[in-house]
Amino acid sequence: MTVARHYIIHAKEGMDAELETALRAVADAVRSLSGCEGVEMLRDLGNERRFVFIEQWADIDAHKAAGAMLDKGLFAPMMAALDGPPDGAYFDYLIR
C-alpha cells in the first residue's frame, strides 16, 4: 500500500530560489532510499514562496526508516530558507 508524505513549505521573503534548490537536493537524496516510490515538488502559481513536497513510500515504516539514513547536513540549506516549520501529514491514495 503506497502512502504519500505531504509537506506544505513556505520560503522566507526573497529566498524562494534557495528553498527550491535545497528541496531539489533533498528530492534527489530521498529518491534513492529503500521504500521510496517517487517524489513530486510543486510551486504555488499564486505565491512563489509556497511549495508542496510529496514523497511516495511503500508504507509509513519505510518513510520513518529512511529518515535515519539521510545526511542531516542536507537539510541545512533548506532550514535556512524556511519561513516556519513545514506542515506535514501522511495520506492514503484513494485514486491513482
C-alpha positions, 0 to 999 in steps of 0.5 A, a space after each residue: 500500500 503506497 502512502 504519500 508524505 505531504 509537506 506544505 513549505 513556505 520560503 522566507 521573503 526573497 529566498 524562494 530560489 534557495 528553498 527550491 534548490 535545497 528541496 531539489 537536493 533533498 528530492 534527489 537524496 530521498 529518491 534513492 532510499 529503500 521504500 521510496 516510490 517517487 517524489 513530486 515538488 510543486 510551486 504555488 502559481 499564486 505565491 512563489 514562496 509556497 511549495 508542496 513536497 510529496 514523497 511516495 513510500 511503500 508504507 509509513 515504516 519505510 518513510 520513518 526508516 529512511 529518515 535515519 539514513 539521510 545526511 542531516 547536513 542536507 537539510 541545512 540549506 533548506 532550514 535556512 530558507 524556511 519561513 516556519 516549520 513545514 506542515 506535514 501529514 501522511 495520506 492514503 491514495 484513494 485514486 491513482 
